[in-house]
Each structure stands twice: as structure tokens, then as C-alpha cells.
């Protein structure tokens, strides 16, 4: 495999999952981490992704100040967001993590539902302040910020979540697999998302179909814990059959 092919695979992985690790890319590409590091350095220099400690993130990851930056599959993420709006009810308390699909969902929020949002994601809190109607309440759950995801982690936000019972949780999902469940690339983020699930009556994943049947290191929950899966696909698409068989609502 030549450098051009390697770098295209790296870009695809970063765009689909938002954040990837050097070790994972090295395994996928069957090359050394030093080779991957050099490829990422070049791609960062060309402004095709952003190099971070231990890996890379997409240019669209944590977009909240510059709306002109690239968002991978934005059209499909808009389709998902429009479907997800139907899951909201007046007066709901909503837990929401970060991610570009969740951000697209927030931009389409209805004007008159008197919703209350809790989020441990700094970009999501800013997006809510920019996009949500003034009548909505927005609470940022604070703690140690992960530099790669800008999500609060650690004991403090998990303790706060233990005192919340949300009606619905929109969980940013990087990896989702029928057998391995919902997984994460980072241990601390996985623990935070576990706490969000525990604090919620209903769990929803808004995800592009390219993330289906993928998995990473750290387990957040089994697939049967998921109540609703929202993708850009037609709900009857055969790719979704295994999830439907787990009694997951498909939108």
C-alpha cells in the first residue's frame, strides 16, 4: 500500500469516527506507528485533519466557532437530526453529549417546547447557547476537560449526573456494533458516557450508517441498552435488521 492509499484510509477513518488513535490506524494499515505519525503530520500540514496527542481528529470535530469548516456527511446528519426531533416532548429534561450529528440536531430544535438541557460537552454547551431558543435552560456539567473531545470527565461530573434523572439521552456515538455494543476510544470518556446512560430513562444514538458494525477498546454499554437508533437510512433497510431484532426502535 502506497502513501496516497494510506492517507486516504486515515482520512476516511477520521471523518467517520471524528477521533482516531495512532495504534488503531497502525493496526488497520499494517504499518508502524511512526509511519502513521508521519502521514498524520503531512495531512495536518495540508489542513485535512488536526493532529492531536496520540492520534488525530477531523476538521469538523468540535466545530462551534467557525461554521464554515468541513463537517463530514453533513447532509445525512441533517436527515438524522430532523428525524430525532420527533423524539422530544414538551418539558423534557435532555442529556446530550458532543459530536457533529448532535450539534446538527441542536440547530434544528423547535422553538416552543420548554426543554432543559444538561451537557458535559463544552462545544455542545456553546452550540446550545447559540442555537436553542432563549426559553430553554442550558446547564454545563463541569469537570476536567478532555483535550481531545472537550468533554468533562472524572469524578465531579459523574457525581453531578448521579443526582439527575433525564427523560432522554442523546449520546454521541463513535462506534456501535450489534455484538460489542457501544464502545469508545478513551477510557475516561467511556466512564462519563456510562454515567449519562445511568442518569437517563431513554437512550438514543444519532449516527451515520458508516459507524454501524464498528467497535473500539472501551465498552460503554450492551446494544440492548439502546432504546432508539436514528440513521440516515430508510428504517426498513436490511443493514438495520440486526438492531431491529434487538427490539431497538429504528428511525
N, C-alpha and C positions, 0 to 999 in steps of 0.2 A: 504494500500500500504506500503510495507516494504522499508527500506533504500536503498537496492540494486535497486529496481524498480525506486524509486525517483531519485537516482543519474544517472541512465541510461537516464531518461527523461530529466534531466538537461543537460547532455552531448549532447543529440540529439538536444535540443533547441540551445545550444551554438554553436554547429558545423554548424547548418543550418543558423542561423542568425548572427553569429560572436560575437554579444554582446547581453546580456540579463540582465534584471533588477531583483532584488530580489522580488519586488512586483509582477511582471508578473509571475515569477516562482511560487510564493506562491499561486497565483490565479489558475494557471494551475494544481498544485499539491493538492490544497485544504488543505494546511498546513500553519503554521505561518512563518513569515519572519525569525524568529530566527532559525527554523528548516532548512530552505533553506540556511541560512548563515552558519550553521554548516556543511551541506552537501558540500557546495562550498569550505569551509575551508579544508575539507578532500580531495576533488578532486584536489584542488590546491596543497596540500601536496604530492599527488601522481603524480603531474605534468600532469594531464589530462586536465586541463584548467588553466586559470590565474585569480585569484581573483582581482577585482578592486573595487573602491568605488561604492557602491550601486548595485553591480552585479558581472558579470564575462564575460571574453572574451575567445575566442578559442585560442588554441596554435598557430594556423595558421594565426591569425589576425595580421596585420601589419608585416608580415614576409618580411624582406628585407636584413637583415644581415646574417641570418642563413638559407640557402636554404634547409637544411636537416630536418627542422621542419615539423610537420604534416600540410597538407592542406586538408581539408575535401573535398571529391569528386573531387580530382584533375583531374582525367581522364575526367569527364564530363565537368569540367571547361576548359580543353584544347579543347574539342569539341566545346564549345561555343565560345572560343576565335578565333578558326580557322574560324568559320562562320562569326564572326564580322569583320574580316579583309576585307571582301568583301565590307564593307560599306565605306571604306576610299577612298579618291580621292587625287590625287597629288595636293599639295599646301594647303590642308585643315588646318584650324585652329581648334584645338580639345580641348575641355574642358573635363577633366576626374577627377573623384573623386577616393577614395581608394577602397579597397576590394580585396580579393584574385582572383576573376574572372577577374577583370580589370588588376591586375598585370600579370596574365597569358596572357591576350591579349597583353600587352606591350612587353612581352618576345618574342612574335611571329611577331612583327612589320616588314613589308617589308623594304628592305634596301634603296630603291631609290624613295621615294615619296615626299621628301622635306616638311615634316609636321612640324607644330608648335603646341606645347602642352602648355596649361595652367592648373595648378592643385593647389588646396588648401591643398592637402594631402602631408604631409612630406614623408611617406613611398612611395607614388607613385612618387614623385619627385626623390627620390633616385633610385627607380626601373627604371625610365626613363633614368637617367644618366648611370645606369649600362647596360641597355638593348637596348636603342634606338641608331640608327646609329649617328655618330658624326655630320652628316649634319643636323640632326633635331634640332630645337630650343626648349628649355625647360624653362618655366617660373614658378616659385613657387609664388603663391599668398599668401602673408604673413598676419599674424594677430594673435590673441590669439589662442593658440593651445588647442584643447580639449584633455585632458589627455587620455580619453578612446578611441578616434578614431584617434588622432594625425592629425586632420583636423582643418584648420584655421577657426575661427568663429568670429562673431562680425561685427562692422560697417566698419572697414577698408577693409577687403576682399570683402564685399558686395559692397562697393563703387568702388573698382577696377573693379569688374565684371560689373558694370553699364557702363563702358567705353569699354567693349569688345562685339563683335558680332562674336561668334564662329559658324563655319559651322555645327558642330556636338558635342553633349554632351553624353559621356558615364557615366551614373550616377550609382554609387554603390547603389544597391537596397537591403534593408534588408527585406522589407515587401511590397507585391504587391497583390492587390485584385481588382476584376472587379467592385465592388460596392464602396469600400472605397478608391480606388486609390493607390498611392504610399505613404507610411507613414514611420515614423521614431520613434525611441525610445527616442530621445533627441531633445528638442525644438530648441536650437541654431544650431544644425546640420541641422535640417529641414529648418530653415531660410536660411542657406547657400546654401542648395541644391535648394531651390526655386529661389535664385538669379542666380544660374548656369543655370537653365532652362530658365529663362527670358533672359539670355545672349546668348542663343543658337537658331539656326534656326531649329535644329532637335534633338529630344531626343531619346536616345537608352538605353534600360535596358538589361544588360547581367546578366542572373540569372539562377541558377539551379531550376528545376521544383518544388523542395520541398518548395521553397519560395512563389510559386503561391498560391493565395487564403488565404493569411495571412495578418494581419494588426496590427498596434500598435497605440500609442496615437496621434501622431502629423502628420497632413496631409501635404504632400509636394505638391501634385497636383492630379487632377482627372485623371482617367485612359485614357480618350480620349486625354489628352495632350501628351501621349506616342506615338511616331511615329513607333518605331521598338522594338519588343521583341525577344530576342535571348535566346533560351534554348538548352539543350542537346537533347530534344525530336525531333522526326520527325515533320516537320511543319504541317503535316496533323493530328497529334494526337488530339483526341477528347477533351483532357484536355485544349487545346488551342482554342477551338471553340468560347467560350465567348469573348476572346480577339480579335479573327479574326472578329467577328461580330461588333466590335467597330472600324473597318477599320484600325486596327493596323497591320503593316507588321510583319509577323512571319517568323523567320529564324530558 
